[in-house]
């Protein structure tokens, strides 16, 4: 199978969008603060903010590995994908971003590029006035999408509103290239977790991953087929695979005292597992 993502992560100087001037990525001072409490966070299933919650443990482990990859390979732009819909992809993206945001050396963003579903807006309970899709639909590159920050937290959220659109064309357009280039040029202390559409829903994930450093593949035990995992990795490439997350894992990890109730990280180390 032809792999359109054969470039190694961390070096994108050959991008055809190099002539497009980057914009200044909004930071904490530019964000809209939203009322937020630890109770609301847990009600919404976002455990990554609280390291004392045993449900954050898996995300802390993934965070540690991603920060290692950032140091060793320069990976800062991380896509989160799944083979098919409804396997917990946005749940994983939100919790991973929450865990990363606790790193004092980094400023973490979570960006919703699943333009037709906009699942992150639902996860965080947002209704953006000027989201990512509206930014991409502008005739010319303009001001950055609206950024939100949860009260008491450091995570910056760039959501979108769902709409049946020609999303692949938007992700290939000039506005998207300015956004990707601006993310890349924003500084080595900034990390971006990008929630992407399912690999086999359309070609959006492939189009976006061509501009990112690496990706995490989310699967669900009892739902995602082994062939779907292997086909996804064959399409997207092993060399930039940060790992596979097996959601709703109910195996021996629980009985061994890890405290993991609904998810488990597997396959970390830069290569895909041979089988599940």
NORBELPE-V444545 format. One line per field, one symbol per residue. phi: phi as a letter, one per 30 degrees, with the letter a starting at -180 (. if undefined). psi: psi as a letter, one per 30 degrees, with the letter a starting at -180 (. if undefined). A space follows every 10 residues. Layout:
phi->???
psi->???
//
This chain:
phi->.dcdcddddi bbdcddcddd ddcdddbedc dcdcdabddd edddiccddc dddedddddd ddeedddddd ddcidbccdc bbdbdibjed ddeddddddd ddddcbcccb bccdddchdd dddcicbddb dddddddddb ebddedccbd eibcdcccdb cdadbddddd dcdddddddd ddedcdkddc cbccdcdeec dacddddddd ccdabcccbb dibddedddd ddddddjddc ddlcccdhdb cdedddidic cbaadbidkj bdddab
psi->kkjfhfkllf jhfgkfgffk kllkkkaeff ljkkkkleee eeeggjfffj ffkfffeeee eeeeeeeeee eefgjfjjkj llellhggee eeeeeeeeee ffjfflkkkk kjgiffehee eeefhkikei aeeeeffkel kblllkklkk kflfkkkjal kkkjlieeee ffleeeeeee eeeegfkfgk kkkjjllkeg eageeeeeff glellkkklk kfekkeeeee eeeeefkffg jelkkjkhkh afeefggfgj eglkklgkgg lkkel.
//
